[in-house]
């Protein structure tokens, strides 16, 4: 059982991205993420097509999404795919606490079918046989 199995939240937590998940950005909103009775703290929050939970995006992850999508403006992020993953080395307040990080979605490698040249293979085999001294 993971923490996310019994702890409800509208936002992604570390356990939600273990193992890493490929997601498609649906939209980006600006939301007040300040705790009760605190001054407003407006942050970008990313919604995904595949998930009900949102991703509170810090500056590091914002810059990473900009790099991976090639889009400086969040209006251009919709439809772009990214991978969310847990990085145990993330520090906060001088303490190593781990956190969610972003990386680019690797394009699927397209492999062309290999069609062997039968005659070339036979010629190579014959040449190899001629070089054997027995």
Order of alpha helices (4+ residues) and beta strands (2+ residues): alpha-beta-beta-beta-alpha-beta-beta-beta-beta-alpha
